[in-house]
Amino acid sequence: MPSPARLRKIGVLDFLGEWVYASNLWHINRYSASMAFFVGLFLAFIPVPGQMVLAALGAVLLRCNLPISVGLVWLTNPLTVPAIFFLAYQVGALIIDVPIKEVEFVLSIQWIEEELIRIWRPLLAGCLLCGLFFGSLGYFVVNVLWRIRVARQWKKRKKRRAQMS
């Protein structure tokens, strides 16, 4: 991970202002990594343009790792969007108890005007629910894995100290 001082020296992010160089946005610790997974995975499921900007704002507001938050929104990319949003639509339709309609996704203004109007409620409900679920899952998995790693390091350290005595 580049240090804030190195980033400031390069000057690539100067156009964003001084806040982007806050050290807590670039360090990796248990909180910053797990919360960044929550932010990035939650926003990956939110069907709005500018997910990366929203992830950066979320990272700043929650003081978590900015690169992880922004990078994880790329889970939804042109290859994965149809499958992810179809899953979200099905979950939303199940939750708000509406029949699942046969939807064929076509990336066009006409499709958005005609089809998206019919399915926006279950899609939005599913996106929010899936975002909360997968964001929370990411948060807890990273948190648990971090704790396991630290516990193993402590055991190794204890074993080395015992061997040295």
C-alpha positions as CSV (number, residue, x, y, z in Angstrom):
1,M,0.0,0.0,0.0
2,P,1.5,3.4,-0.9
3,S,2.0,5.8,2.0
4,P,0.1,9.1,2.1
5,A,3.5,10.9,1.9
6,R,4.4,9.0,-1.3
7,L,1.0,9.7,-2.8
8,R,1.4,13.4,-1.9
9,K,4.8,13.5,-3.5
10,I,3.6,11.9,-6.7
11,G,0.7,14.4,-6.8
12,V,-1.7,12.1,-8.8
13,L,-4.6,12.7,-6.3
14,D,-4.0,16.4,-5.7
15,F,-7.2,17.3,-7.6
16,L,-9.3,15.6,-4.9
17,G,-8.0,17.9,-2.2
18,E,-6.2,17.3,1.1
19,W,-8.7,14.9,2.6
20,V,-7.5,12.1,0.3
21,Y,-4.1,12.0,2.0
22,A,-5.5,11.2,5.4
23,S,-3.4,8.3,6.7
24,N,-6.4,6.2,7.9
25,L,-7.7,5.9,4.3
26,W,-4.5,4.1,3.2
27,H,-3.5,2.0,6.2
28,I,-4.6,-1.6,6.6
29,N,-5.8,-2.8,10.0
30,R,-8.6,-5.0,11.1
31,Y,-11.2,-2.2,11.2
32,S,-10.2,-0.4,8.0
33,A,-10.0,-3.7,6.0
34,S,-13.3,-5.2,7.2
35,M,-15.2,-1.9,7.0
36,A,-13.8,-1.3,3.5
37,F,-15.2,-4.7,2.5
38,F,-18.6,-3.7,3.8
39,V,-18.5,-0.4,1.9
40,G,-17.3,-1.9,-1.3
41,L,-19.5,-4.9,-1.4
42,F,-22.6,-3.0,-0.3
43,L,-22.1,-0.4,-3.0
44,A,-21.3,-3.0,-5.6
45,F,-24.9,-4.1,-5.4
46,I,-26.4,-0.6,-5.6
47,P,-27.4,0.1,-9.3
48,V,-26.3,3.7,-9.7
49,P,-23.6,5.3,-11.8
50,G,-20.6,6.6,-9.8
51,Q,-20.2,3.6,-7.5
52,M,-16.5,4.3,-7.2
53,V,-17.2,7.9,-6.1
54,L,-19.7,6.7,-3.6
55,A,-17.3,4.0,-2.3
56,A,-14.6,6.7,-1.8
57,L,-17.1,8.9,0.1
58,G,-18.1,5.9,2.2
59,A,-14.5,5.2,3.0
60,V,-13.9,8.8,4.0
61,L,-17.0,8.9,6.2
62,L,-16.3,5.6,7.8
63,R,-12.5,6.1,7.9
64,C,-11.7,2.8,6.3
65,N,-9.3,1.8,3.5
66,L,-10.1,3.7,0.4
67,P,-8.4,1.5,-2.3
68,I,-10.2,-1.6,-1.0
69,S,-13.5,0.1,-0.9
70,V,-13.2,1.5,-4.4
71,G,-11.7,-1.7,-5.8
72,L,-14.5,-3.9,-4.5
73,V,-17.2,-2.0,-6.4
74,W,-15.7,-3.5,-9.6
75,L,-17.3,-6.8,-8.5
76,T,-20.1,-5.5,-10.6
77,N,-18.5,-5.0,-14.0
78,P,-19.9,-5.4,-17.5
79,L,-19.5,-9.2,-17.3
80,T,-21.1,-9.7,-13.9
81,V,-23.8,-7.1,-13.8
82,P,-26.6,-9.1,-15.5
83,A,-26.1,-12.1,-13.2
84,I,-25.8,-10.0,-10.0
85,F,-28.8,-7.8,-10.7
86,F,-30.9,-10.8,-11.8
87,L,-30.1,-12.4,-8.5
88,A,-31.0,-9.1,-6.7
89,Y,-34.2,-8.9,-8.7
90,Q,-35.2,-12.4,-7.7
91,V,-34.4,-11.8,-4.0
92,G,-36.3,-8.5,-4.1
93,A,-39.4,-10.1,-5.8
94,L,-39.3,-12.9,-3.2
95,I,-39.1,-10.4,-0.3
96,I,-41.8,-8.0,-1.4
97,D,-43.9,-10.9,-2.7
98,V,-44.4,-10.0,-6.3
99,P,-44.3,-12.5,-9.2
100,I,-41.0,-12.8,-11.0
101,K,-41.4,-11.5,-14.5
102,E,-39.4,-12.8,-17.5
103,V,-36.9,-10.1,-18.1
104,E,-34.4,-10.0,-20.9
105,F,-31.7,-7.5,-20.2
106,V,-30.7,-5.2,-23.1
107,L,-28.4,-2.3,-22.5
108,S,-30.5,0.5,-24.2
109,I,-32.5,3.6,-23.3
110,Q,-35.6,1.9,-24.6
111,W,-35.2,-1.1,-22.3
112,I,-34.6,1.3,-19.3
113,E,-37.8,3.2,-20.2
114,E,-40.0,0.1,-20.7
115,E,-38.7,-2.8,-18.5
116,L,-36.9,-1.1,-15.7
117,I,-40.0,0.8,-14.8
118,R,-41.9,-2.5,-14.3
119,I,-39.2,-4.1,-12.1
120,W,-37.6,-1.3,-10.2
121,R,-39.2,-2.0,-6.8
122,P,-38.1,-5.6,-6.5
123,L,-34.8,-4.8,-8.1
124,L,-34.1,-2.0,-5.6
125,A,-35.2,-4.0,-2.7
126,G,-33.1,-7.0,-3.7
127,C,-30.1,-4.8,-4.4
128,L,-30.3,-3.2,-0.9
129,L,-30.8,-6.5,0.8
130,C,-28.0,-8.3,-1.2
131,G,-25.7,-5.3,-0.6
132,L,-26.4,-5.4,3.1
133,F,-26.0,-9.2,3.2
134,F,-22.8,-9.5,1.2
135,G,-21.3,-6.3,2.7
136,S,-21.9,-7.7,6.2
137,L,-20.6,-11.1,5.2
138,G,-17.5,-9.5,3.8
139,Y,-17.1,-7.5,7.0
140,F,-17.4,-10.5,9.3
141,V,-15.3,-12.8,7.2
142,V,-12.4,-10.3,7.0
143,N,-12.8,-9.7,10.8
144,V,-12.7,-13.4,11.6
145,L,-9.8,-14.1,9.3
146,W,-7.8,-11.2,10.7
147,R,-8.4,-12.5,14.3
148,I,-7.4,-16.1,13.3
149,R,-4.2,-14.7,11.6
150,V,-3.3,-12.7,14.7
151,A,-4.0,-15.7,17.0
152,R,-1.7,-17.8,14.9
153,Q,1.1,-15.2,15.0
154,W,0.8,-15.0,18.8
155,K,1.1,-18.8,19.0
156,K,4.2,-18.8,16.8
157,R,5.7,-16.0,18.8
158,K,5.0,-17.8,22.0
159,K,6.5,-21.1,20.7
160,R,9.6,-19.3,19.5
161,R,10.1,-17.6,22.9
162,A,9.6,-21.0,24.6
163,Q,12.3,-22.5,22.4
164,M,14.7,-19.7,23.1
165,S,14.4,-20.1,26.9
